[in-house]
Amino acid sequence: MIPQEDKLTQLWLDHYIILSRVAELAPNTKIICLCDRECDFYNFFKLAKKLHLTHPNLQYMLRVEYNRILTNKKKLFQTLGDLNP
């Protein structure tokens, strides 16, 4: 198994960490990280959740590739569809 540090996806993690530093310097500014579907991986979501606790002004928007099963046993695309009135 390849360590996370040696994967190309590490760039997304590094980028988000840098944005967290920007968010710390500008706490009254909403910082949004726009991500491609390459960013659709567990370690990114884990890091984003952790950093959001200390930097609530840091958010992300990403294009997802997989119709994942969520914690409520519903699939992602169905859940997003249910949000539309």
PDB file of N, CA, C and O in Angstrom:
ATOM      1  N   MET A   1       0.841  -1.181   0.000  1.00  0.00           N
ATOM      2  CA  MET A   1       0.000   0.000   0.000  1.00  0.00           C
ATOM      3  C   MET A   1       0.887   1.244   0.000  1.00  0.00           C
ATOM      4  O   MET A   1       1.871   1.317   0.735  1.00  0.00           O
ATOM      5  N   ILE A   2       0.530   2.207  -0.821  1.00  0.00           N
ATOM      6  CA  ILE A   2       1.313   3.438  -0.943  1.00  0.00           C
ATOM      7  C   ILE A   2       0.947   4.390   0.200  1.00  0.00           C
ATOM      8  O   ILE A   2      -0.237   4.632   0.437  1.00  0.00           O
ATOM      9  N   PRO A   3       1.941   4.934   0.913  1.00  0.00           N
ATOM     10  CA  PRO A   3       1.629   5.901   1.972  1.00  0.00           C
ATOM     11  C   PRO A   3       0.979   7.160   1.394  1.00  0.00           C
ATOM     12  O   PRO A   3       1.288   7.563   0.272  1.00  0.00           O
ATOM     13  N   GLN A   4       0.090   7.770   2.153  1.00  0.00           N
ATOM     14  CA  GLN A   4      -0.626   8.963   1.686  1.00  0.00           C
ATOM     15  C   GLN A   4       0.340  10.045   1.201  1.00  0.00           C
ATOM     16  O   GLN A   4       0.061  10.721   0.211  1.00  0.00           O
ATOM     17  N   GLU A   5       1.461  10.213   1.880  1.00  0.00           N
ATOM     18  CA  GLU A   5       2.410  11.265   1.529  1.00  0.00           C
ATOM     19  C   GLU A   5       3.003  11.088   0.131  1.00  0.00           C
ATOM     20  O   GLU A   5       3.474  12.052  -0.472  1.00  0.00           O
ATOM     21  N   ASP A   6       2.981   9.868  -0.382  1.00  0.00           N
ATOM     22  CA  ASP A   6       3.545   9.585  -1.700  1.00  0.00           C
ATOM     23  C   ASP A   6       2.493   9.586  -2.812  1.00  0.00           C
ATOM     24  O   ASP A   6       2.821   9.351  -3.975  1.00  0.00           O
ATOM     25  N   LYS A   7       1.265   9.842  -2.468  1.00  0.00           N
ATOM     26  CA  LYS A   7       0.204   9.850  -3.474  1.00  0.00           C
ATOM     27  C   LYS A   7      -0.006  11.263  -4.013  1.00  0.00           C
ATOM     28  O   LYS A   7       0.259  12.249  -3.326  1.00  0.00           O
ATOM     29  N   LEU A   8      -0.480  11.342  -5.238  1.00  0.00           N
ATOM     30  CA  LEU A   8      -0.777  12.632  -5.848  1.00  0.00           C
ATOM     31  C   LEU A   8      -1.894  13.353  -5.087  1.00  0.00           C
ATOM     32  O   LEU A   8      -1.938  14.583  -5.079  1.00  0.00           O
ATOM     33  N   THR A   9      -2.785  12.606  -4.456  1.00  0.00           N
ATOM     34  CA  THR A   9      -3.876  13.223  -3.701  1.00  0.00           C
ATOM     35  C   THR A   9      -3.370  14.020  -2.503  1.00  0.00           C
ATOM     36  O   THR A   9      -4.111  14.830  -1.948  1.00  0.00           O
ATOM     37  N   GLN A  10      -2.133  13.805  -2.100  1.00  0.00           N
ATOM     38  CA  GLN A  10      -1.556  14.576  -0.997  1.00  0.00           C
ATOM     39  C   GLN A  10      -1.579  16.074  -1.316  1.00  0.00           C
ATOM     40  O   GLN A  10      -1.646  16.901  -0.406  1.00  0.00           O
ATOM     41  N   LEU A  11      -1.523  16.420  -2.588  1.00  0.00           N
ATOM     42  CA  LEU A  11      -1.574  17.834  -2.984  1.00  0.00           C
ATOM     43  C   LEU A  11      -2.854  18.503  -2.492  1.00  0.00           C
ATOM     44  O   LEU A  11      -2.828  19.659  -2.070  1.00  0.00           O
ATOM     45  N   TRP A  12      -3.980  17.777  -2.546  1.00  0.00           N
ATOM     46  CA  TRP A  12      -5.244  18.337  -2.068  1.00  0.00           C
ATOM     47  C   TRP A  12      -5.185  18.582  -0.567  1.00  0.00           C
ATOM     48  O   TRP A  12      -5.679  19.604  -0.090  1.00  0.00           O
ATOM     49  N   LEU A  13      -4.601  17.678   0.168  1.00  0.00           N
ATOM     50  CA  LEU A  13      -4.478  17.840   1.619  1.00  0.00           C
ATOM     51  C   LEU A  13      -3.570  19.023   1.954  1.00  0.00           C
ATOM     52  O   LEU A  13      -3.890  19.839   2.818  1.00  0.00           O
ATOM     53  N   ASP A  14      -2.444  19.103   1.264  1.00  0.00           N
ATOM     54  CA  ASP A  14      -1.524  20.220   1.494  1.00  0.00           C
ATOM     55  C   ASP A  14      -2.189  21.553   1.178  1.00  0.00           C
ATOM     56  O   ASP A  14      -2.044  22.520   1.925  1.00  0.00           O
ATOM     57  N   HIS A  15      -2.908  21.596   0.086  1.00  0.00           N
ATOM     58  CA  HIS A  15      -3.606  22.817  -0.325  1.00  0.00           C
ATOM     59  C   HIS A  15      -4.628  23.238   0.734  1.00  0.00           C
ATOM     60  O   HIS A  15      -4.737  24.420   1.059  1.00  0.00           O
ATOM     61  N   TYR A  16      -5.366  22.283   1.265  1.00  0.00           N
ATOM     62  CA  TYR A  16      -6.389  22.607   2.258  1.00  0.00           C
ATOM     63  C   TYR A  16      -5.756  23.087   3.565  1.00  0.00           C
ATOM     64  O   TYR A  16      -6.313  23.949   4.245  1.00  0.00           O
ATOM     65  N   ILE A  17      -4.617  22.542   3.909  1.00  0.00           N
ATOM     66  CA  ILE A  17      -3.892  23.003   5.099  1.00  0.00           C
ATOM     67  C   ILE A  17      -3.431  24.447   4.908  1.00  0.00           C
ATOM     68  O   ILE A  17      -3.523  25.256   5.831  1.00  0.00           O
ATOM     69  N   ILE A  18      -2.941  24.767   3.727  1.00  0.00           N
ATOM     70  CA  ILE A  18      -2.546  26.147   3.437  1.00  0.00           C
ATOM     71  C   ILE A  18      -3.748  27.076   3.538  1.00  0.00           C
ATOM     72  O   ILE A  18      -3.646  28.171   4.090  1.00  0.00           O
ATOM     73  N   LEU A  19      -4.889  26.640   3.004  1.00  0.00           N
ATOM     74  CA  LEU A  19      -6.095  27.464   3.095  1.00  0.00           C
ATOM     75  C   LEU A  19      -6.539  27.647   4.540  1.00  0.00           C
ATOM     76  O   LEU A  19      -7.119  28.680   4.877  1.00  0.00           O
ATOM     77  N   SER A  20      -6.279  26.668   5.399  1.00  0.00           N
ATOM     78  CA  SER A  20      -6.638  26.825   6.808  1.00  0.00           C
ATOM     79  C   SER A  20      -5.807  27.932   7.450  1.00  0.00           C
ATOM     80  O   SER A  20      -6.283  28.623   8.350  1.00  0.00           O
ATOM     81  N   ARG A  21      -4.584  28.099   6.997  1.00  0.00           N
ATOM     82  CA  ARG A  21      -3.745  29.196   7.503  1.00  0.00           C
ATOM     83  C   ARG A  21      -4.283  30.539   7.032  1.00  0.00           C
ATOM     84  O   ARG A  21      -4.270  31.512   7.786  1.00  0.00           O
ATOM     85  N   VAL A  22      -4.750  30.598   5.807  1.00  0.00           N
ATOM     86  CA  VAL A  22      -5.373  31.816   5.294  1.00  0.00           C
ATOM     87  C   VAL A  22      -6.638  32.118   6.092  1.00  0.00           C
ATOM     88  O   VAL A  22      -6.884  33.266   6.462  1.00  0.00           O
ATOM     89  N   ALA A  23      -7.434  31.092   6.354  1.00  0.00           N
ATOM     90  CA  ALA A  23      -8.671  31.264   7.123  1.00  0.00           C
ATOM     91  C   ALA A  23      -8.376  31.778   8.527  1.00  0.00           C
ATOM     92  O   ALA A  23      -9.156  32.547   9.089  1.00  0.00           O
ATOM     93  N   GLU A  24      -7.262  31.356   9.083  1.00  0.00           N
ATOM     94  CA  GLU A  24      -6.874  31.824  10.420  1.00  0.00           C
ATOM     95  C   GLU A  24      -6.506  33.301  10.390  1.00  0.00           C
ATOM     96  O   GLU A  24      -6.806  34.037  11.329  1.00  0.00           O
ATOM     97  N   LEU A  25      -5.861  33.732   9.321  1.00  0.00           N
ATOM     98  CA  LEU A  25      -5.462  35.135   9.195  1.00  0.00           C
ATOM     99  C   LEU A  25      -6.640  36.050   8.860  1.00  0.00           C
ATOM    100  O   LEU A  25      -6.595  37.249   9.132  1.00  0.00           O
ATOM    101  N   ALA A  26      -7.693  35.483   8.268  1.00  0.00           N
ATOM    102  CA  ALA A  26      -8.862  36.275   7.868  1.00  0.00           C
ATOM    103  C   ALA A  26     -10.130  35.631   8.429  1.00  0.00           C
ATOM    104  O   ALA A  26     -10.935  35.097   7.666  1.00  0.00           O
ATOM    105  N   PRO A  27     -10.319  35.673   9.753  1.00  0.00           N
ATOM    106  CA  PRO A  27     -11.438  34.945  10.364  1.00  0.00           C
ATOM    107  C   PRO A  27     -12.829  35.458   9.971  1.00  0.00           C
ATOM    108  O   PRO A  27     -13.818  34.744  10.140  1.00  0.00           O
ATOM    109  N   ASN A  28     -12.913  36.665   9.458  1.00  0.00           N
ATOM    110  CA  ASN A  28     -14.210  37.217   9.063  1.00  0.00           C
ATOM    111  C   ASN A  28     -14.487  37.050   7.568  1.00  0.00           C
ATOM    112  O   ASN A  28     -15.440  37.624   7.041  1.00  0.00           O
ATOM    113  N   THR A  29     -13.661  36.275   6.900  1.00  0.00           N
ATOM    114  CA  THR A  29     -13.805  36.034   5.465  1.00  0.00           C
ATOM    115  C   THR A  29     -14.083  34.560   5.228  1.00  0.00           C
ATOM    116  O   THR A  29     -13.394  33.699   5.774  1.00  0.00           O
ATOM    117  N   LYS A  30     -15.087  34.268   4.419  1.00  0.00           N
ATOM    118  CA  LYS A  30     -15.381  32.877   4.078  1.00  0.00           C
ATOM    119  C   LYS A  30     -14.393  32.421   3.007  1.00  0.00           C
ATOM    120  O   LYS A  30     -14.292  33.037   1.946  1.00  0.00           O
ATOM    121  N   ILE A  31     -13.679  31.359   3.283  1.00  0.00           N
ATOM    122  CA  ILE A  31     -12.710  30.776   2.352  1.00  0.00           C
ATOM    123  C   ILE A  31     -13.324  29.476   1.827  1.00  0.00           C
ATOM    124  O   ILE A  31     -13.668  28.583   2.600  1.00  0.00           O
ATOM    125  N   ILE A  32     -13.457  29.386   0.500  1.00  0.00           N
ATOM    126  CA  ILE A  32     -14.056  28.197  -0.102  1.00  0.00           C
ATOM    127  C   ILE A  32     -13.040  27.544  -1.029  1.00  0.00           C
ATOM    128  O   ILE A  32     -12.517  28.177  -1.946  1.00  0.00           O
ATOM    129  N   CYS A  33     -12.774  26.289  -0.780  1.00  0.00           N
ATOM    130  CA  CYS A  33     -11.876  25.498  -1.615  1.00  0.00           C
ATOM    131  C   CYS A  33     -12.726  24.762  -2.654  1.00  0.00           C
ATOM    132  O   CYS A  33     -13.564  23.932  -2.300  1.00  0.00           O
ATOM    133  N   LEU A  34     -12.510  25.065  -3.924  1.00  0.00           N
ATOM    134  CA  LEU A  34     -13.228  24.383  -5.004  1.00  0.00           C
ATOM    135  C   LEU A  34     -12.397  23.190  -5.453  1.00  0.00           C
ATOM    136  O   LEU A  34     -11.232  23.343  -5.821  1.00  0.00           O
ATOM    137  N   CYS A  35     -12.986  22.021  -5.423  1.00  0.00           N
ATOM    138  CA  CYS A  35     -12.241  20.790  -5.689  1.00  0.00           C
ATOM    139  C   CYS A  35     -12.846  20.005  -6.842  1.00  0.00           C
ATOM    140  O   CYS A  35     -14.059  19.994  -7.052  1.00  0.00           O
ATOM    141  N   ASP A  36     -11.975  19.361  -7.569  1.00  0.00           N
ATOM    142  CA  ASP A  36     -12.394  18.447  -8.618  1.00  0.00           C
ATOM    143  C   ASP A  36     -12.670  17.083  -7.988  1.00  0.00           C
ATOM    144  O   ASP A  36     -12.468  16.899  -6.788  1.00  0.00           O
ATOM    145  N   ARG A  37     -13.125  16.140  -8.788  1.00  0.00           N
ATOM    146  CA  ARG A  37     -13.463  14.831  -8.229  1.00  0.00           C
ATOM    147  C   ARG A  37     -12.244  14.062  -7.732  1.00  0.00           C
ATOM    148  O   ARG A  37     -12.398  13.057  -7.037  1.00  0.00           O
ATOM    149  N   GLU A  38     -11.040  14.509  -8.070  1.00  0.00           N
ATOM    150  CA  GLU A  38      -9.838  13.894  -7.513  1.00  0.00           C
ATOM    151  C   GLU A  38      -9.776  14.072  -5.995  1.00  0.00           C
ATOM    152  O   GLU A  38      -9.052  13.353  -5.306  1.00  0.00           O
ATOM    153  N   CYS A  39     -10.523  15.014  -5.499  1.00  0.00           N
ATOM    154  CA  CYS A  39     -10.537  15.332  -4.073  1.00  0.00           C
ATOM    155  C   CYS A  39     -11.574  14.497  -3.324  1.00  0.00           C
ATOM    156  O   CYS A  39     -11.742  14.660  -2.115  1.00  0.00           O
ATOM    157  N   ASP A  40     -12.250  13.630  -4.009  1.00  0.00           N
ATOM    158  CA  ASP A  40     -13.310  12.799  -3.433  1.00  0.00           C
ATOM    159  C   ASP A  40     -12.687  11.561  -2.789  1.00  0.00           C
ATOM    160  O   ASP A  40     -12.804  10.455  -3.317  1.00  0.00           O
ATOM    161  N   PHE A  41     -12.016  11.754  -1.633  1.00  0.00           N
ATOM    162  CA  PHE A  41     -11.410  10.625  -0.928  1.00  0.00           C
ATOM    163  C   PHE A  41     -11.487  10.866   0.576  1.00  0.00           C
ATOM    164  O   PHE A  41     -11.556  12.004   1.041  1.00  0.00           O
ATOM    165  N   TYR A  42     -11.474   9.777   1.309  1.00  0.00           N
ATOM    166  CA  TYR A  42     -11.740   9.794   2.747  1.00  0.00           C
ATOM    167  C   TYR A  42     -10.836  10.742   3.528  1.00  0.00           C
ATOM    168  O   TYR A  42     -11.319  11.514   4.356  1.00  0.00           O
ATOM    169  N   ASN A  43      -9.542  10.694   3.275  1.00  0.00           N
ATOM    170  CA  ASN A  43      -8.617  11.517   4.049  1.00  0.00           C
ATOM    171  C   ASN A  43      -8.887  13.014   3.886  1.00  0.00           C
ATOM    172  O   ASN A  43      -8.648  13.791   4.811  1.00  0.00           O
ATOM    173  N   PHE A  44      -9.380  13.417   2.722  1.00  0.00           N
ATOM    174  CA  PHE A  44      -9.723  14.827   2.548  1.00  0.00           C
ATOM    175  C   PHE A  44     -10.909  15.199   3.435  1.00  0.00           C
ATOM    176  O   PHE A  44     -10.880  16.223   4.118  1.00  0.00           O
ATOM    177  N   PHE A  45     -11.950  14.371   3.425  1.00  0.00           N
ATOM    178  CA  PHE A  45     -13.124  14.665   4.254  1.00  0.00           C
ATOM    179  C   PHE A  45     -12.766  14.668   5.739  1.00  0.00           C
ATOM    180  O   PHE A  45     -13.277  15.482   6.508  1.00  0.00           O
ATOM    181  N   LYS A  46     -11.898  13.764   6.126  1.00  0.00           N
ATOM    182  CA  LYS A  46     -11.454  13.682   7.523  1.00  0.00           C
ATOM    183  C   LYS A  46     -10.706  14.964   7.915  1.00  0.00           C
ATOM    184  O   LYS A  46     -10.961  15.530   8.978  1.00  0.00           O
ATOM    185  N   LEU A  47      -9.796  15.415   7.069  1.00  0.00           N
ATOM    186  CA  LEU A  47      -9.049  16.639   7.333  1.00  0.00           C
ATOM    187  C   LEU A  47      -9.968  17.854   7.342  1.00  0.00           C
ATOM    188  O   LEU A  47      -9.846  18.720   8.209  1.00  0.00           O
ATOM    189  N   ALA A  48     -10.884  17.923   6.385  1.00  0.00           N
ATOM    190  CA  ALA A  48     -11.796  19.064   6.304  1.00  0.00           C
ATOM    191  C   ALA A  48     -12.661  19.160   7.558  1.00  0.00           C
ATOM    192  O   ALA A  48     -12.898  20.256   8.066  1.00  0.00           O
ATOM    193  N   LYS A  49     -13.123  18.044   8.050  1.00  0.00           N
ATOM    194  CA  LYS A  49     -13.940  18.039   9.267  1.00  0.00           C
ATOM    195  C   LYS A  49     -13.121  18.531  10.453  1.00  0.00           C
ATOM    196  O   LYS A  49     -13.598  19.331  11.258  1.00  0.00           O
ATOM    197  N   LYS A  50     -11.899  18.053  10.552  1.00  0.00           N
ATOM    198  CA  LYS A  50     -11.024  18.457  11.660  1.00  0.00           C
ATOM    199  C   LYS A  50     -10.729  19.956  11.603  1.00  0.00           C
ATOM    200  O   LYS A  50     -10.822  20.640  12.622  1.00  0.00           O
ATOM    201  N   LEU A  51     -10.377  20.472  10.433  1.00  0.00           N
ATOM    202  CA  LEU A  51     -10.021  21.882  10.309  1.00  0.00           C
ATOM    203  C   LEU A  51     -11.227  22.795  10.464  1.00  0.00           C
ATOM    204  O   LEU A  51     -11.092  23.937  10.904  1.00  0.00           O
ATOM    205  N   HIS A  52     -12.397  22.301  10.109  1.00  0.00           N
ATOM    206  CA  HIS A  52     -13.612  23.123  10.233  1.00  0.00           C
ATOM    207  C   HIS A  52     -13.916  23.432  11.702  1.00  0.00           C
ATOM    208  O   HIS A  52     -14.541  24.450  11.998  1.00  0.00           O
ATOM    209  N   LEU A  53     -13.488  22.580  12.610  1.00  0.00           N
ATOM    210  CA  LEU A  53     -13.720  22.825  14.035  1.00  0.00           C
ATOM    211  C   LEU A  53     -12.995  24.079  14.509  1.00  0.00           C
ATOM    212  O   LEU A  53     -13.528  24.833  15.323  1.00  0.00           O
ATOM    213  N   THR A  54     -11.797  24.304  14.012  1.00  0.00           N
ATOM    214  CA  THR A  54     -11.030  25.481  14.422  1.00  0.00           C
ATOM    215  C   THR A  54     -11.147  26.646  13.442  1.00  0.00           C
ATOM    216  O   THR A  54     -10.839  27.786  13.790  1.00  0.00           O
ATOM    217  N   HIS A  55     -11.585  26.364  12.231  1.00  0.00           N
ATOM    218  CA  HIS A  55     -11.724  27.405  11.201  1.00  0.00           C
ATOM    219  C   HIS A  55     -13.088  27.271  10.526  1.00  0.00           C
ATOM    220  O   HIS A  55     -13.167  26.790   9.395  1.00  0.00           O
ATOM    221  N   PRO A  56     -14.162  27.688  11.198  1.00  0.00           N
ATOM    222  CA  PRO A  56     -15.497  27.525  10.609  1.00  0.00           C
ATOM    223  C   PRO A  56     -15.708  28.338   9.334  1.00  0.00           C
ATOM    224  O   PRO A  56     -16.658  28.090   8.592  1.00  0.00           O
ATOM    225  N   ASN A  57     -14.834  29.298   9.076  1.00  0.00           N
ATOM    226  CA  ASN A  57     -14.939  30.083   7.844  1.00  0.00           C
ATOM    227  C   ASN A  57     -14.308  29.376   6.646  1.00  0.00           C
ATOM    228  O   ASN A  57     -14.383  29.880   5.525  1.00  0.00           O
ATOM    229  N   LEU A  58     -13.691  28.223   6.867  1.00  0.00           N
ATOM    230  CA  LEU A  58     -13.094  27.431   5.791  1.00  0.00           C
ATOM    231  C   LEU A  58     -14.075  26.345   5.371  1.00  0.00           C
ATOM    232  O   LEU A  58     -14.474  25.504   6.177  1.00  0.00           O
ATOM    233  N   GLN A  59     -14.451  26.376   4.110  1.00  0.00           N
ATOM    234  CA  GLN A  59     -15.415  25.410   3.586  1.00  0.00           C
ATOM    235  C   GLN A  59     -14.903  24.858   2.258  1.00  0.00           C
ATOM    236  O   GLN A  59     -13.924  25.355   1.702  1.00  0.00           O
ATOM    237  N   TYR A  60     -15.566  23.846   1.771  1.00  0.00           N
ATOM    238  CA  TYR A  60     -15.173  23.274   0.483  1.00  0.00           C
ATOM    239  C   TYR A  60     -16.404  22.939  -0.343  1.00  0.00           C
ATOM    240  O   TYR A  60     -17.498  22.723   0.178  1.00  0.00           O
ATOM    241  N   MET A  61     -16.186  22.906  -1.626  1.00  0.00           N
ATOM    242  CA  MET A  61     -17.206  22.468  -2.579  1.00  0.00           C
ATOM    243  C   MET A  61     -16.481  21.566  -3.564  1.00  0.00           C
ATOM    244  O   MET A  61     -15.457  21.943  -4.134  1.00  0.00           O
ATOM    245  N   LEU A  62     -17.027  20.368  -3.756  1.00  0.00           N
ATOM    246  CA  LEU A  62     -16.345  19.479  -4.676  1.00  0.00           C
ATOM    247  C   LEU A  62     -17.315  18.743  -5.584  1.00  0.00           C
ATOM    248  O   LEU A  62     -18.482  18.517  -5.263  1.00  0.00           O
ATOM    249  N   ARG A  63     -16.774  18.391  -6.714  1.00  0.00           N
ATOM    250  CA  ARG A  63     -17.515  17.574  -7.668  1.00  0.00           C
ATOM    251  C   ARG A  63     -17.219  16.131  -7.313  1.00  0.00           C
ATOM    252  O   ARG A  63     -16.063  15.708  -7.325  1.00  0.00           O
ATOM    253  N   VAL A  64     -18.251  15.380  -6.999  1.00  0.00           N
ATOM    254  CA  VAL A  64     -18.043  14.004  -6.570  1.00  0.00           C
ATOM    255  C   VAL A  64     -18.141  13.049  -7.752  1.00  0.00           C
ATOM    256  O   VAL A  64     -18.784  13.340  -8.761  1.00  0.00           O
ATOM    257  N   GLU A  65     -17.498  11.920  -7.603  1.00  0.00           N
ATOM    258  CA  GLU A  65     -17.492  10.920  -8.658  1.00  0.00           C
ATOM    259  C   GLU A  65     -18.348   9.710  -8.305  1.00  0.00           C
ATOM    260  O   GLU A  65     -18.958   9.102  -9.184  1.00  0.00           O
ATOM    261  N   TYR A  66     -18.395   9.357  -7.021  1.00  0.00           N
ATOM    262  CA  TYR A  66     -19.064   8.128  -6.623  1.00  0.00           C
ATOM    263  C   TYR A  66     -20.340   8.416  -5.840  1.00  0.00           C
ATOM    264  O   TYR A  66     -20.398   9.352  -5.044  1.00  0.00           O
ATOM    265  N   ASN A  67     -21.335   7.616  -6.073  1.00  0.00           N
ATOM    266  CA  ASN A  67     -22.606   7.723  -5.365  1.00  0.00           C
ATOM    267  C   ASN A  67     -22.477   6.932  -4.060  1.00  0.00           C
ATOM    268  O   ASN A  67     -22.988   5.820  -3.933  1.00  0.00           O
ATOM    269  N   ARG A  68     -21.790   7.531  -3.110  1.00  0.00           N
ATOM    270  CA  ARG A  68     -21.454   6.859  -1.856  1.00  0.00           C
ATOM    271  C   ARG A  68     -22.679   6.608  -0.985  1.00  0.00           C
ATOM    272  O   ARG A  68     -23.683   7.316  -1.069  1.00  0.00           O
ATOM    273  N   ILE A  69     -22.565   5.575  -0.142  1.00  0.00           N
ATOM    274  CA  ILE A  69     -23.589   5.326   0.874  1.00  0.00           C
ATOM    275  C   ILE A  69     -23.239   6.182   2.083  1.00  0.00           C
ATOM    276  O   ILE A  69     -22.104   6.164   2.559  1.00  0.00           O
ATOM    277  N   LEU A  70     -24.216   6.930   2.575  1.00  0.00           N
ATOM    278  CA  LEU A  70     -24.001   7.821   3.706  1.00  0.00           C
ATOM    279  C   LEU A  70     -24.326   7.115   5.016  1.00  0.00           C
ATOM    280  O   LEU A  70     -24.771   5.967   5.018  1.00  0.00           O
ATOM    281  N   THR A  71     -24.105   7.797   6.111  1.00  0.00           N
ATOM    282  CA  THR A  71     -24.328   7.184   7.426  1.00  0.00           C
ATOM    283  C   THR A  71     -25.787   6.821   7.656  1.00  0.00           C
ATOM    284  O   THR A  71     -26.076   5.934   8.459  1.00  0.00           O
ATOM    285  N   ASN A  72     -26.710   7.485   6.972  1.00  0.00           N
ATOM    286  CA  ASN A  72     -28.133   7.166   7.139  1.00  0.00           C
ATOM    287  C   ASN A  72     -28.582   6.066   6.171  1.00  0.00           C
ATOM    288  O   ASN A  72     -29.782   5.855   5.993  1.00  0.00           O
ATOM    289  N   LYS A  73     -27.643   5.373   5.552  1.00  0.00           N
ATOM    290  CA  LYS A  73     -27.875   4.250   4.626  1.00  0.00           C
ATOM    291  C   LYS A  73     -28.469   4.682   3.279  1.00  0.00           C
ATOM    292  O   LYS A  73     -28.699   3.844   2.406  1.00  0.00           O
ATOM    293  N   LYS A  74     -28.718   5.986   3.111  1.00  0.00           N
ATOM    294  CA  LYS A  74     -29.155   6.478   1.814  1.00  0.00           C
ATOM    295  C   LYS A  74     -27.925   6.805   0.988  1.00  0.00           C
ATOM    296  O   LYS A  74     -26.844   7.031   1.532  1.00  0.00           O
ATOM    297  N   LYS A  75     -28.090   6.830  -0.320  1.00  0.00           N
ATOM    298  CA  LYS A  75     -26.970   7.175  -1.178  1.00  0.00           C
ATOM    299  C   LYS A  75     -26.882   8.686  -1.350  1.00  0.00           C
ATOM    300  O   LYS A  75     -27.870   9.408  -1.217  1.00  0.00           O
ATOM    301  N   LEU A  76     -25.678   9.137  -1.648  1.00  0.00           N
ATOM    302  CA  LEU A  76     -25.384  10.562  -1.743  1.00  0.00           C
ATOM    303  C   LEU A  76     -26.288  11.288  -2.735  1.00  0.00           C
ATOM    304  O   LEU A  76     -26.894  12.301  -2.386  1.00  0.00           O
ATOM    305  N   PHE A  77     -26.388  10.785  -3.965  1.00  0.00           N
ATOM    306  CA  PHE A  77     -27.153  11.485  -4.987  1.00  0.00           C
ATOM    307  C   PHE A  77     -28.620  11.574  -4.624  1.00  0.00           C
ATOM    308  O   PHE A  77     -29.257  12.590  -4.899  1.00  0.00           O
ATOM    309  N   GLN A  78     -29.180  10.525  -4.008  1.00  0.00           N
ATOM    310  CA  GLN A  78     -30.568  10.551  -3.564  1.00  0.00           C
ATOM    311  C   GLN A  78     -30.751  11.608  -2.479  1.00  0.00           C
ATOM    312  O   GLN A  78     -31.722  12.365  -2.502  1.00  0.00           O
ATOM    313  N   THR A  79     -29.821  11.658  -1.532  1.00  0.00           N
ATOM    314  CA  THR A  79     -29.907  12.629  -0.439  1.00  0.00           C
ATOM    315  C   THR A  79     -29.836  14.053  -0.974  1.00  0.00           C
ATOM    316  O   THR A  79     -30.589  14.921  -0.534  1.00  0.00           O
ATOM    317  N   LEU A  80     -28.942  14.296  -1.913  1.00  0.00           N
ATOM    318  CA  LEU A  80     -28.859  15.631  -2.489  1.00  0.00           C
ATOM    319  C   LEU A  80     -30.133  15.983  -3.243  1.00  0.00           C
ATOM    320  O   LEU A  80     -30.592  17.124  -3.183  1.00  0.00           O
ATOM    321  N   GLY A  81     -30.702  15.025  -3.943  1.00  0.00           N
ATOM    322  CA  GLY A  81     -31.971  15.249  -4.634  1.00  0.00           C
ATOM    323  C   GLY A  81     -33.097  15.557  -3.698  1.00  0.00           C
ATOM    324  O   GLY A  81     -33.974  16.358  -4.018  1.00  0.00           O
ATOM    325  N   ASP A  82     -33.090  14.924  -2.525  1.00  0.00           N
ATOM    326  CA  ASP A  82     -34.127  15.157  -1.532  1.00  0.00           C
ATOM    327  C   ASP A  82     -34.056  16.566  -0.939  1.00  0.00           C
ATOM    328  O   ASP A  82     -35.039  17.050  -0.377  1.00  0.00           O
ATOM    329  N   LEU A  83     -32.903  17.227  -1.061  1.00  0.00           N
ATOM    330  CA  LEU A  83     -32.748  18.573  -0.524  1.00  0.00           C
ATOM    331  C   LEU A  83     -33.428  19.626  -1.398  1.00  0.00           C
ATOM    332  O   LEU A  83     -33.754  20.715  -0.927  1.00  0.00           O
ATOM    333  N   ASN A  84     -33.637  19.297  -2.664  1.00  0.00           N
ATOM    334  CA  ASN A  84     -34.307  20.232  -3.570  1.00  0.00           C
ATOM    335  C   ASN A  84     -35.815  20.193  -3.352  1.00  0.00           C
ATOM    336  O   ASN A  84     -36.410  19.116  -3.291  1.00  0.00           O
ATOM    337  N   PRO A  85     -36.440  21.380  -3.233  1.00  0.00           N
ATOM    338  CA  PRO A  85     -37.912  21.391  -3.022  1.00  0.00           C
ATOM    339  C   PRO A  85     -38.682  20.972  -4.251  1.00  0.00           C
ATOM    340  O   PRO A  85     -39.912  20.933  -4.226  1.00  0.00           O
TER     341      PRO A  85
END
